[in-house]
Amino acid sequence: MTEELTLDSVRGYLDGLVPPRTEEMKAMEAHAKDLRFPIIGPAAGYFCYQIARMMGAKEIFELGSGFGYSTAWFARAVDENGGGKVHHAVWDEGLSAEARKHMQALGYSEIVDFHVGEAVEALREAQGPFDLIFNDIDKEGYLDSLPVIKQKLKSGGVLIVDNLLWSGKIFDPEDKSASTEGIRELTRAITTDEDWIAGIVPIRDGLLLAYKK
Ligand SMILES: C[S@@+](CC[C@H](N)C(=O)[O-])C[C@H]1O[C@@H](n2cnc3c(N)ncnc32)[C@H](O)[C@@H]1O
């Protein structure tokens, strides 16, 4: 099974269409590349920002936030939408601290709230409802996160989930790993639930884009 599902040329082309980023954002991209840390990258990040801007999102919850690269795109959208909150949730104290520094450097400290702990539990405890929820946690947790997300998302809200194509591993019938099965189960559950209008956008590793009716 191929590692990179989309052609390098397509990925490079889509990333190249993203307008220039700030030095801080570029440093975050370089840091992820050096560490091989899985961030959503420029094209998917810009797409998330675009959706959040188009819908005027002001209350966003992000599950599995890492050191804050995807958070920065959502915070930019909320800032430009007139202010609100982006919730950053990750279980690693060090990554949360890194994200706080980046948000400060980007001028988004007032916009972002930080939760250190299991992200679905943090969402369960959050007040909501949210305009937009972004999910990028460990893939074996995808199916169980869905009822909590559905409850906390407003009607008319949008869910974005990363890695729905999983480098093509979802197409390998031999791959029954918990992560691959988690992605298959989430995909099946949400595309057969009449409360959602859902589809996959094949940017980078595949983004689920779902509208809660
Ligand atoms: C794929 S990385 C995040 C990338 C981030 N969304 C970005 O694009 O910049 C996922 C991060 O969330 C953490 N994580 C995974 N599952 C989690 C969970 N259930 N609760 C909290 N953190 C989780 C991982 O340890 C990792 O740091």
The ligand as an SDF file (V2000), in Angstrom:
LIG
                    3D

 27 29  0  0  0  0  0  0  0  0999 V2000
   -2.0490   14.3320   14.8160 C   0  0  0  0  0  0  0  0  0  0  0  0
   -1.4360   15.1880   16.1980 S   0  0  0  0  0  0  0  0  0  0  0  0
   -2.1370   16.7930   16.1520 C   0  0  0  0  0  0  0  0  0  0  0  0
   -1.8940   17.6900   15.0560 C   0  0  0  0  0  0  0  0  0  0  0  0
   -2.6630   18.9750   15.1260 C   0  0  0  0  0  0  0  0  0  0  0  0
   -4.0950   18.7690   14.9730 N   0  0  0  0  0  0  0  0  0  0  0  0
   -2.1410   19.8420   13.9990 C   0  0  0  0  0  0  0  0  0  0  0  0
   -2.5180   19.5840   12.8590 O   0  0  0  0  0  0  0  0  0  0  0  0
   -1.3540   20.7310   14.2910 O   0  0  0  0  0  0  0  0  0  0  0  0
   -2.4900   14.5880   17.4950 C   0  0  0  0  0  0  0  0  0  0  0  0
   -2.0640   15.0190   18.8720 C   0  0  0  0  0  0  0  0  0  0  0  0
   -3.1020   14.7470   19.7960 O   0  0  0  0  0  0  0  0  0  0  0  0
   -2.6630   13.8590   20.8350 C   0  0  0  0  0  0  0  0  0  0  0  0
   -3.8020   12.9790   21.1230 N   0  0  0  0  0  0  0  0  0  0  0  0
   -4.1840   11.8670   20.4440 C   0  0  0  0  0  0  0  0  0  0  0  0
   -5.3040   11.3360   20.9550 N   0  0  0  0  0  0  0  0  0  0  0  0
   -5.6510   12.1400   21.9950 C   0  0  0  0  0  0  0  0  0  0  0  0
   -6.7390   12.1090   22.9250 C   0  0  0  0  0  0  0  0  0  0  0  0
   -7.6680   11.1670   22.8620 N   0  0  0  0  0  0  0  0  0  0  0  0
   -6.7810   13.0930   23.8450 N   0  0  0  0  0  0  0  0  0  0  0  0
   -5.8410   14.0520   23.9060 C   0  0  0  0  0  0  0  0  0  0  0  0
   -4.7900   14.1310   23.0600 N   0  0  0  0  0  0  0  0  0  0  0  0
   -4.7060   13.1810   22.1060 C   0  0  0  0  0  0  0  0  0  0  0  0
   -1.4590   13.1520   20.2580 C   0  0  0  0  0  0  0  0  0  0  0  0
   -0.6060   12.7170   21.2830 O   0  0  0  0  0  0  0  0  0  0  0  0
   -0.8520   14.2620   19.3940 C   0  0  0  0  0  0  0  0  0  0  0  0
   -0.0650   15.1360   20.1480 O   0  0  0  0  0  0  0  0  0  0  0  0
  1  2  1  0
  2  3  1  0
  2 10  1  0
  3  4  1  0
  4  5  1  0
  5  6  1  0
  5  7  1  0
  7  8  2  0
  7  9  1  0
 10 11  1  0
 11 12  1  0
 11 26  1  0
 12 13  1  0
 13 14  1  0
 13 24  1  0
 14 15  1  0
 14 23  1  0
 15 16  2  0
 16 17  1  0
 17 18  1  0
 17 23  2  0
 18 19  1  0
 18 20  2  0
 20 21  1  0
 21 22  2  0
 22 23  1  0
 24 25  1  0
 24 26  1  0
 26 27  1  0
M  CHG  2   2   1   9  -1
M  END
$$$$
